[in-house]
Amino acid sequence: MELVFSDLAKKVLATIPQDMKSVFLMHLEKIHSPPPRNHRKQGIPCHVGNVTKHARIIYDISEDRTYILHCFTSHKEYEPWHSSCK
């Protein structure tokens, strides 16, 4: 399975501190390995991965590719996005 990053996800990953970046990368490896994750379907059109208590990765799975759409380092960043999806 191939990981494909959106421009926004690349931009966010480039700006976060190295210690937090390593946590994100470990979670990306977890997403990358099978089996596919369950979709929460709480009004969100894609998957949400909890990296830490507050950090999130937004991704979508399509056949043999996983698209990394967005990365949030805090709940304050994630909450407005989550509200806009409902």
C-alpha positions as CSV (number, residue, x, y, z in Angstrom):
1,M,0.0,0.0,0.0
2,E,1.3,3.4,-1.0
3,L,1.1,6.6,1.2
4,V,0.2,9.8,-0.7
5,F,0.5,13.1,1.2
6,S,-1.5,16.2,0.3
7,D,0.4,19.5,0.1
8,L,-1.3,20.6,3.3
9,A,-0.1,17.5,5.2
10,K,3.4,17.9,3.9
11,K,3.4,21.6,5.0
12,V,2.2,20.7,8.5
13,L,4.7,17.8,8.9
14,A,7.5,20.1,7.9
15,T,6.7,22.7,10.6
16,I,6.1,20.5,13.6
17,P,8.9,19.8,16.2
18,Q,11.2,16.8,15.7
19,D,9.9,14.9,18.7
20,M,6.3,15.2,17.6
21,K,7.3,14.4,14.0
22,S,8.7,11.0,15.2
23,V,5.3,10.2,16.9
24,F,3.5,11.1,13.7
25,L,5.8,8.9,11.6
26,M,5.3,6.0,13.9
27,H,1.5,6.3,13.6
28,L,1.9,6.6,9.8
29,E,3.6,3.2,9.8
30,K,0.7,1.8,11.8
31,I,-1.8,3.2,9.3
32,H,0.3,1.8,6.4
33,S,0.2,-1.8,7.7
34,P,-2.9,-3.9,7.1
35,P,-5.6,-4.6,8.1
36,P,-7.5,-1.5,7.0
37,R,-8.9,0.6,9.8
38,N,-12.5,1.0,10.6
39,H,-14.2,4.2,9.6
40,R,-15.9,6.1,12.4
41,K,-18.7,7.5,10.2
42,Q,-19.6,10.3,12.6
43,G,-20.3,12.7,9.8
44,I,-16.7,12.7,8.7
45,P,-16.0,11.6,5.1
46,C,-12.6,10.1,5.9
47,H,-10.6,8.3,8.6
48,V,-9.2,9.9,11.7
49,G,-6.2,8.4,13.4
50,N,-5.3,9.4,17.0
51,V,-1.6,10.0,17.2
52,T,-1.5,11.3,20.7
53,K,-4.2,12.4,23.1
54,H,-4.7,15.6,21.1
55,A,-2.9,15.1,17.7
56,R,-4.7,13.6,14.8
57,I,-4.0,12.4,11.2
58,I,-6.8,12.6,8.7
59,Y,-6.6,10.0,5.9
60,D,-8.6,8.2,3.3
61,I,-8.0,4.7,1.9
62,S,-8.7,4.0,-1.8
63,E,-7.8,0.5,-3.1
64,D,-4.0,0.3,-2.8
65,R,-3.3,3.9,-1.7
66,T,-3.7,5.7,1.6
67,Y,-4.1,9.4,1.1
68,I,-2.8,11.5,4.1
69,L,-5.1,14.6,3.9
70,H,-4.2,16.6,7.0
71,C,-2.2,16.5,10.3
72,F,-3.3,18.3,13.4
73,T,-0.9,18.7,16.4
74,S,-3.6,19.9,18.8
75,H,-7.2,19.6,19.5
76,K,-7.7,23.3,19.0
77,E,-6.6,22.9,15.4
78,Y,-8.7,19.7,14.9
79,E,-12.0,20.8,16.4
80,P,-12.9,23.6,13.8
81,W,-12.1,21.1,11.0
82,H,-14.2,18.4,12.6
83,S,-17.1,20.9,13.1
84,S,-16.9,22.0,9.4
85,C,-17.5,18.4,8.3
86,K,-20.8,18.0,10.0
